[in-house]
Amino acid sequence: MSNLLVCGILVLFINMTVVSAQGRARGRGVRSVVPVWTWPRGVVPYEIPGDFDEPSKALIKVAMKRWERQTCVRFVPHSEHAKSEAYIKLYKSKNSCFSDIGRNPTQQPQLLGLSDGCMGIPSIVHELGHALGMIHPMSRDDRDQYITLRAENINNGSDRNFLSISDRGYMYFTYGVPYDYKSIMHYNAKIWSKNGNDTMVTVAPEFQTIIGTADDVSFRDNLYINRAYLCSWQCPWMRCENGGVASGTPCRCVCPDGYHGNYCEKRLPGVNRIVDWTCRTGWFYRAGTCYRFLSHATVPWKTAHDLCQQNSGQLPVITDTELMRLTGELVLEDRELSSAKTFWLGLQLNTTSGLYTWTDGSELKHPEWIVNPGELSSDRACAVFNGTAITVTSCGLKPDNGVLCVAPFDPSCGGVFYLTNRGVEVTSPNYPDLHPPDITCQYVFKISGNNRIEITFKDFLLEYSNNCQSDSLEVQLETDVSIPGKRYCGSELTNTTLVSKGNFAIVTLRTDARNHGRGFQLTANPVQSRARSISDHFMNIPISFWKKLFEVPGRFGLG
């Protein structure tokens, strides 16, 4: 079947669905159904007026790149795309962020408002997501399967914000993309709360603290845009593994959480257990690695190397084309936001072998990445990276050069553990040595049915502080996931057993940058609900019944 025929069938199906949806809407008393329109060929013309300063323009362009990075969508200045009358005009609003959902053919140019409070990359990415055609996940028609609304906590007059998309009069396709707790489009659990309590509670308890915390486009966000804009049709020859999807310009495999590689063929440790792939404070996650930019640290190579080690990391080691592309994307993004133009790499000239080697001891396998190889010499013994190519230079102080540190993601920090007939043992990162600073690790224990969970702490030592305001371990045992758990610190949980009230328990470790302890060692065991036997039923029968049963008329004259 040709692509043209498939397109024709798709358009016919959409038109028929619009007519059908309009008929259903009229039956409910809604005047009409508004379809969500995408942008032709995935090209979104835009205009950024002069009332945005240069740093703000840089943030907007970086946010656009976040959507372009793993989809076929492209944001193009309207001045370079004059053939199109439809375009987005960014607007510096006074106190709100807003955008139409998808392309609005009735309003051109269509406005996308950003106030000063919205000038962070996640907020801009969120509003651009609306402009591409995305809604808040909690507005999906199937949202009741994934979240529970707490109407008693919602601000008076804010109820409309929780209407489903069909109740708002829109026709919205999900394209088979599942509900996404980790979407950049999802709001946090306390949004529009009148009393500080949660307005939304996730059906899956492990996601209660995750909704509304995304700082980048999620895999399912990318998947939605890929399907809405038929991106994979541009990459028919690519075959991605493990649920990856072909997309982008040029074509590449976009991988689900826990997978990486050119074809998503590589599994990361904890792939079936980790829920929130986040790094410690100050670092951000990409494809199994944590990154941290020290963009304003203009220092020699040796000082940069020591800085990264002091932050429990190292200078970047780029061993393959996937890492070259990923590191390049991050460097180019940071160049938009800082004065740094290049960054030190963990690559030096080995004067003994005469070869360039990485700090892990491996040799540079791609000498073609170096743009100025020339003769090897001591005054060109270190390497800097500009996002596209490597340049060898002296190891001294370099103007406009920053520092980028990398560290492997720690799969021991949190996860979901499903208990069956055996327990699991969990220890904090680095146990029994000192735990790392500035981490948040959430461990969720789940069991089926009406069973409960018993948690026994074999060892426990955190910094003690009043009300456990410094390092703490929060233990949540309630059946209502929105109820905060009790915080513990010091050594008070050593040799202590706690039992959940329902079929899940959540343990959250939070540490700051001071006075590290060795953390904890715990065992979580299933507590099976005892099936009631026949003898249990007999034992629950009142004694008066047994008396009556055996009061048989006879010689004792009881009748």
QUINOR-V592903 format. One line per field, one symbol per residue. ss: DSSP state (H for helix, E for strand, - for the rest). phi: phi as a letter, one per 40 degrees, with the letter a starting at -180 (. if undefined). psi: psi as a letter, one per 30 degrees, with the letter a starting at -180 (. if undefined). Layout:
ss->???
phi->???
psi->???
This chain:
ss->--HHHHHHHHHHHHHHHHHHHHHHHHHH-----EE-E--HHHEEEEEE-----HHHHHHHHHHHHHHH-----EEEEHHH-------EEEE------EE---E------EEEE--HHH--HHHHHHHHHHHH----HHH---HHH-EEE-HHHE----HHHH-------EE---------------------E------EEE--HHH-----------HHHHHHHHHH--HHHHH---------EEE----EEE----EE-----EE----------------EEE--EEEEEE------HHHHHHHHHH---EE-----HHHHHHHHHHHHHHHHH----EEEEEEEEE----EEEE----E---HHHE-------HHH-EEEE----EEEE-------EEEEEEEE------EEEE-----EEEE------------EEEEEEE-----EEEEEEEEEE----HHH---EEEEE---------EEE-------EEEE----EEEEEEE--------EEEEEEEEE------HHHHHH---HHHHHHHH---------
phi->.cccccccccccccccccccccccccccgccabccccccdfgcbcabbccccccccccccccccccccdbbccbcbddccbcccccacbcbcccaabaaccgcbccbbcccbcbcdcbcbddccddcccccchcbcdccccccccbbbcbdcbcdcgcdccbccccccgbbbccfgccdbcccccccccbcfccbgcccbbcccccbccbdgbcbacccccccccdccbfccccbcccbccfgcbcagbccaccbcdgbahcbfcbccdgdcbccbcbccdgbbcafgbbbacbccccbcdcccdcdccccfbacdbbbaccccccccccccccccbbccbbbcbcbbcccccgbcbcccgccccbcccccbdfccaccbbbbbbbhbabbcaccccbcgbbbbbbaccccccghbbccbbbcbbbbcdgdccccccfbbbbbbbbacgccbbbbbccaaabdcadffcccabcbbbccccccccccbagbccdfbbbbccbcaabbbcbbbcbfcbcgabbbbbcbccccccccccccccdcdccccccccdiccgcc
psi->kleeeeeeeeeeeeeeeeeeeeeeeeffgkelkjljklkkggkjklkjlffkleeeeeeeeeeeeeefeglgkkkkkefghffkfklkjkkjleglklkljakjffjklkkjkjlefghleeeeeeeeeeffgllkegflfgfffflkkieffkkkfgeefgkleeffgkjkkfggklkjfgkffkllfgkhkfgflkfkkkejffgegekggkglklefeeeeeeeeghefffhffkjklhglkkaljlklkkklkflalfghfkkkkgegekejilllkfllkjhgkkkkkifgjjlleeeeeeeeefghallkjjfleeeeeeeeeeeeeeffflfkflkklhklkjfefglkllfgflljfifffkfieakklfgiflklkgfflkkkalgakkkgkakkklkkkjffialkjjkcgllkkkllkfkglklllhljjkkkkkllbgllkkkkjekkjlkklkghfckljkjjflfjffkklkklabgffkhkkkklfaglkkkjkklaglikafblklkkkkjkkkkkleeeeeffkkeeeeeeegikkbffgf.
